[in-house]
Amino acid sequence: MNDYKSVNHKKKKLKPAGRKRNNYRKKQLFVRSAAGAVIFVITIIATILLWNFFVGRDKKEPGSDHAETGNVLSDQNKTDNEKSQKSSASITLEETSHLQIKLGEAFTELGYTAVDEDGTDLTSSVRVDMSGLNRAGEQQVVYTVRGNNGVTAEAVRQVEVLPNTEYESPGLPICMYHYVYDPAEPPESSDSNFISTTALAEEMQYLHDNGYYFPTWQEVRDYVDGKLLLPEKSIVLTFDDGPNYMYLGTPILEQYRTPATSFVIAGYWDSKEMLYGYASDYLTFQSHSYKMHQGGGNIGHGGIYTAMSREEVLSDLRASFEICGNSDAFAYPFGDYTAEGCAALEESGLLCAVTTENNKCYPGDNPYLLPRVRMTGSQTLAEFIAAIGGA
């Protein structure tokens, strides 16, 4: 009994403490709930404030990225709207029948008039774009004029341009370089095939400063086939034997943004990867054969190419294409060639082949026997300009 009472007494003593703990727990739960509610409310308020901030910045700060995007879209929509509007001007072409001209011949205008809807004569304001007539095929002459409502009117005349190799052309110089050296460390033995970095830089700067155009090999082929008019100041730069012989020239090409072709003796390289260690955006690798740059023939300089069978030539070309990564142009080893060899080049899919004959090429030339203008290390800048036909 006493033990029971004692225990019971202790329980009674514990009841107030238990109520305090319960009250504490209730208070803690309330505090936590209140804190959670406060955090939730703060989160909502912060989200609203941030939203208003960014939206307001879009509206109030035209220099921001968001505002710029909005302006661009607005400009685009405006352009689309303008395009959908009809011009108040109209252009009338006389003699709309199908026309034919030869490439390189002057286009004879058949007449046109332009008038605004309010009667204003706009004929003198018409712009005529005949740039499409520099290539054979179905082309267009485009006439445009802006009406008084600010919207441009357009009319098109269809013209068939026929291939032609008989027009007068200043000729295309395909320059033949070989080796580039540093004048501070000249080679122990050299000949006219060696040009200094100083002289090469002067020549490349001249081409750059005078706005020369550098056609692709496809454009060269179209030019000699009479299918393309090239700008008067056009030139092709080639370096024979491989980039390891002119690697000092590559930075100069890059400096003046002058594209060039490196004719590679592909058999000198173990792999395409090794060759492309000399790669540049301004240097294209084309074939100078795989292993045909050696003696063994009895024509010209005695290169073996002229003594090889068609099958042997094709096999060698395919190996060189694999290393070079391109198959557009070919430089004859030692400049030697035969009619049978030319036929093999055409069969291989090559567009052009170049010799060592010293001359420019012209419309009507055989694309597989294109001459080149020889560049020498001793030439002055004035002599270079004269050789390429510059002013």
C-alpha positions in Angstrom: 0.0 0.0 0.0 2.6 2.4 1.0 4.5 1.5 -2.2 1.3 2.0 -4.2 0.5 5.4 -2.6 4.1 6.4 -3.1 3.8 5.6 -6.7 0.4 7.2 -7.0 1.8 10.2 -5.3 4.6 10.5 -7.7 2.1 10.3 -10.6 0.2 13.2 -9.1 3.4 15.1 -8.9 4.1 14.4 -12.5 0.8 15.7 -13.9 1.6 19.4 -13.8 4.9 18.7 -15.6 3.0 16.7 -18.3 0.6 19.6 -18.9 3.5 22.0 -19.2 5.1 19.7 -21.9 1.8 19.5 -23.7 1.4 23.2 -23.6 5.0 23.6 -24.9 4.3 21.2 -27.7 1.1 23.1 -28.7 3.1 26.4 -28.6 5.8 24.8 -30.8 3.3 23.5 -33.3 1.6 26.9 -33.4 4.9 28.7 -33.9 5.9 26.3 -36.6 2.6 26.7 -38.4 2.8 30.4 -38.1 6.4 30.5 -39.4 5.4 28.2 -42.3 2.5 30.5 -43.1 4.8 33.6 -43.0 7.3 31.9 -45.3 4.6 31.0 -47.7 3.2 34.5 -47.8 6.8 35.9 -48.2 7.4 33.5 -51.1 4.2 34.6 -52.8 5.0 38.3 -52.3 8.6 37.8 -53.5 7.4 36.0 -56.6 5.0 38.8 -57.4 7.6 41.5 -56.9 10.2 39.6 -59.1 7.6 39.2 -61.8 6.7 42.9 -61.8 10.4 43.8 -61.7 11.2 41.8 -64.9 8.1 42.8 -66.7 8.6 46.4 -65.8 12.2 46.2 -66.9 11.1 44.9 -70.3 8.8 47.8 -70.7 11.0 50.5 -69.2 14.6 49.5 -70.2 14.9 49.3 -74.1 18.6 48.5 -73.7 17.9 45.2 -72.0 18.1 41.9 -73.7 14.3 41.3 -73.3 13.6 44.7 -74.7 15.9 44.1 -77.7 14.1 40.8 -78.4 10.8 42.6 -78.4 12.1 45.3 -80.7 13.5 42.7 -83.1 10.1 40.9 -83.2 8.4 44.2 -83.7 10.7 45.1 -86.6 10.2 41.6 -88.1 6.4 42.0 -87.9 6.7 45.5 -89.4 8.8 44.0 -92.3 6.2 41.2 -92.8 3.4 43.8 -92.8 5.3 45.9 -95.3 5.8 42.9 -97.5 2.1 42.1 -97.4 1.2 45.6 -98.5 0.8 46.4 -102.1 3.1 49.0 -103.6 1.4 52.1 -104.9 3.8 51.9 -107.8 3.7 49.6 -110.8 6.3 48.7 -113.5 5.4 47.9 -117.0 7.9 46.0 -119.2 7.8 46.4 -123.0 8.3 43.3 -125.2 7.9 40.6 -122.6 8.7 37.8 -125.1 11.4 35.2 -124.3 14.9 36.7 -124.8 18.2 35.1 -125.6 21.7 36.5 -125.4 25.2 35.0 -125.4 27.3 35.1 -122.3 29.5 38.2 -122.4 27.3 40.1 -124.9 25.7 43.4 -123.9 22.0 43.2 -122.9 19.8 45.4 -125.0 17.1 46.9 -122.8 13.6 46.6 -124.5 12.1 49.3 -122.4 10.0 49.8 -119.2 8.0 52.4 -117.5 7.0 53.0 -113.8 4.2 55.1 -112.4 2.7 55.7 -109.0 -1.1 55.4 -108.5 -1.4 59.1 -108.1 0.1 59.5 -111.6 3.7 60.4 -110.7 6.2 59.1 -113.2 8.8 57.0 -111.4 10.6 55.6 -114.5 13.8 57.4 -113.8 13.9 55.9 -110.3 13.8 52.3 -111.4 16.8 50.2 -110.5 17.8 47.4 -112.9 19.7 44.4 -111.7 21.5 42.5 -114.4 23.9 40.6 -112.2 22.3 37.3 -113.1 23.4 37.6 -116.7 27.0 36.7 -115.7 26.1 33.0 -115.8 24.8 30.7 -118.6 21.2 29.4 -118.2 17.8 30.7 -117.5 18.4 34.0 -115.7 16.4 37.2 -114.7 16.7 40.9 -115.1 15.1 42.4 -112.0 13.4 45.9 -112.0 12.5 47.6 -108.7 11.1 51.0 -107.7 9.8 52.3 -104.4 6.3 53.7 -104.5 5.1 56.8 -102.7 3.7 54.6 -99.9 7.2 53.3 -99.2 6.6 49.8 -100.6 8.8 48.5 -103.4 7.3 47.2 -106.6 9.1 44.6 -108.7 9.1 43.3 -112.2 11.1 40.4 -113.8 12.3 39.8 -117.3 13.3 36.3 -118.2 16.5 36.0 -120.2 18.2 32.8 -121.5 22.0 33.2 -121.4 23.7 30.9 -123.9 27.3 29.6 -123.2 29.9 31.5 -125.2 33.7 31.3 -125.4 34.2 34.0 -128.0 33.7 37.1 -125.9 36.7 39.4 -125.1 38.3 38.5 -121.8 41.4 39.9 -120.0 42.3 36.3 -119.1 42.6 34.5 -115.8 46.1 34.3 -114.3 46.7 31.0 -112.4 49.9 31.7 -110.6 52.5 29.0 -110.0 54.6 29.3 -106.9 56.8 26.7 -105.3 58.8 27.4 -102.1 58.7 30.1 -99.5 61.7 31.0 -97.2 62.5 33.4 -94.4 65.1 35.9 -95.6 66.6 35.9 -92.1 67.4 32.2 -92.6 67.9 31.7 -96.4 68.3 28.2 -97.7 71.8 26.9 -98.4 70.9 26.4 -102.1 68.0 28.0 -104.0 66.8 28.8 -107.4 64.1 30.9 -109.1 61.4 28.7 -107.4 62.2 30.2 -104.0 60.4 33.4 -102.9 61.0 35.2 -99.7 58.2 35.9 -97.1 58.8 39.6 -97.6 58.2 39.5 -101.4 55.2 37.2 -101.0 53.6 39.5 -98.4 54.0 42.4 -100.7 52.2 40.6 -103.5 49.4 39.3 -101.2 48.9 42.8 -99.8 48.6 44.1 -103.4 45.8 41.6 -104.2 44.0 42.3 -100.9 44.2 46.1 -101.3 43.0 46.0 -104.9 40.0 43.8 -104.3 40.9 40.7 -106.3 38.5 37.8 -106.5 39.7 34.3 -106.0 37.5 31.8 -108.0 37.0 28.2 -107.0 38.1 25.4 -109.3 34.5 24.9 -110.3 34.3 28.5 -111.3 37.5 28.2 -113.2 36.0 25.3 -115.1 32.8 27.2 -115.8 34.9 30.2 -117.0 36.9 28.2 -119.6 33.7 26.4 -120.7 32.1 29.8 -121.5 29.4 29.4 -118.8 30.6 32.1 -116.3 31.9 35.7 -116.4 34.5 36.3 -113.8 35.3 39.7 -112.3 38.0 41.5 -114.2 40.3 41.3 -111.2 40.3 37.6 -110.7 43.3 35.3 -109.8 44.1 31.8 -108.7 47.2 31.1 -106.5 48.9 27.7 -106.5 51.9 26.3 -104.7 53.5 23.1 -106.1 54.9 20.1 -104.2 53.2 20.4 -100.8 52.6 22.6 -97.8 55.8 21.6 -96.1 57.6 23.5 -98.8 55.6 26.7 -98.3 54.4 26.5 -94.7 56.0 29.9 -94.1 53.6 31.3 -96.7 50.4 30.1 -95.0 50.4 32.8 -92.2 50.7 35.4 -95.0 47.7 33.9 -96.8 45.8 34.1 -93.6 46.9 37.6 -92.8 45.6 39.0 -96.2 42.8 36.5 -96.6 44.0 35.2 -99.9 42.9 31.6 -100.7 45.4 29.4 -102.4 45.8 25.8 -103.6 48.7 23.5 -102.5 49.4 20.8 -105.1 50.5 17.9 -103.0 52.8 15.0 -103.9 50.6 12.8 -101.8 53.1 9.9 -101.6 55.3 12.0 -99.4 52.7 11.7 -96.6 51.9 8.7 -94.5 48.3 9.7 -93.9 45.7 12.4 -94.5 45.9 13.3 -90.8 49.7 14.1 -91.1 49.1 16.3 -94.2 46.3 18.2 -92.5 48.7 19.2 -89.8 49.5 22.0 -92.3 45.8 22.8 -92.9 44.4 26.3 -93.1 41.1 27.9 -94.0 43.0 29.6 -96.8 44.8 26.6 -98.2 43.2 23.8 -100.2 45.0 20.6 -100.9 44.8 19.2 -104.4 46.6 16.4 -106.3 50.1 16.7 -107.7 49.9 12.9 -108.0 50.6 10.1 -105.5 53.9 8.6 -106.8 54.0 10.0 -110.4 56.4 12.8 -109.5 59.5 10.8 -110.5 61.5 10.0 -113.7 60.7 7.1 -116.0 59.2 8.6 -119.1 60.6 9.9 -122.4 58.4 12.9 -123.0 59.1 16.5 -121.9 61.1 16.4 -118.6 61.0 12.6 -118.5 58.3 12.2 -115.8 56.9 8.6 -115.4 53.3 9.9 -115.8 53.6 9.9 -119.6 54.7 6.2 -119.6 51.9 4.9 -117.3 48.8 3.0 -118.5 45.3 4.4 -118.0 44.6 2.0 -115.1 47.9 2.9 -113.4 47.1 6.7 -113.7 43.6 6.2 -112.3 44.9 4.1 -109.4 47.5 6.7 -108.5 45.0 9.6 -108.7 42.6 7.8 -106.4 45.3 7.3 -103.8 46.2 11.0 -104.0 42.6 12.1 -103.7 42.3 10.0 -100.5 45.3 11.8 -98.9 44.4 15.3 -100.2 40.7 15.1 -99.4 39.9 16.9 -102.7 39.6 15.9 -106.3 39.0 19.2 -108.2 42.3 20.0 -109.7 45.6 18.3 -110.7 49.1 19.6 -111.5 51.0 17.5 -114.0 54.3 16.2 -112.5 57.1 18.2 -114.2 54.4 19.7 -116.5 54.5 16.6 -118.8 51.2 15.2 -120.3 49.8 13.2 -123.1 46.3 13.0 -124.7 45.7 9.6 -123.1 46.7 11.1 -119.7 44.2 13.9 -120.2 41.4 11.4 -120.9 42.3 9.6 -117.7 42.0 12.8 -115.7 38.6 13.5 -117.1 37.5 9.9 -116.3 38.7 10.4 -112.7 36.2 13.2 -112.2 38.7 16.1 -112.0 37.4 19.5 -113.1 40.8 21.0 -114.2 44.4 20.2 -114.7 47.3 22.7 -114.9 50.5 22.6 -116.8 53.7 24.7 -116.5 53.1 26.6 -119.7 53.6 30.3 -118.9 50.4 32.1 -119.8 47.0 33.1 -118.6 43.9 31.0 -119.4 41.0 32.1 -121.5 37.4 31.0 -122.3 37.6 28.1 -124.7 40.9 26.6 -123.3 41.1 22.9 -122.6 40.2 22.6 -118.9 42.8 19.7 -118.6 45.6 21.8 -120.2 45.4 25.1 -118.4 48.6 27.3 -118.5 49.9 29.1 -115.4 51.8 32.3 -114.9 55.2 31.4 -113.4 56.2 33.3 -110.2 59.9 33.7 -109.5 61.7 34.7 -106.3 63.6 37.4 -108.1 60.6 39.3 -109.4 59.8 42.8 -108.1 56.3 43.9 -107.1 56.0 45.8 -110.4 56.9 42.7 -112.3 54.3 40.7 -110.4 51.6 43.3 -111.2 52.6 43.3 -114.9 52.6 39.4 -115.0 49.0 39.2 -113.7 47.8 42.0 -115.8 47.2 44.5 -113.0 47.1 48.2 -113.3 
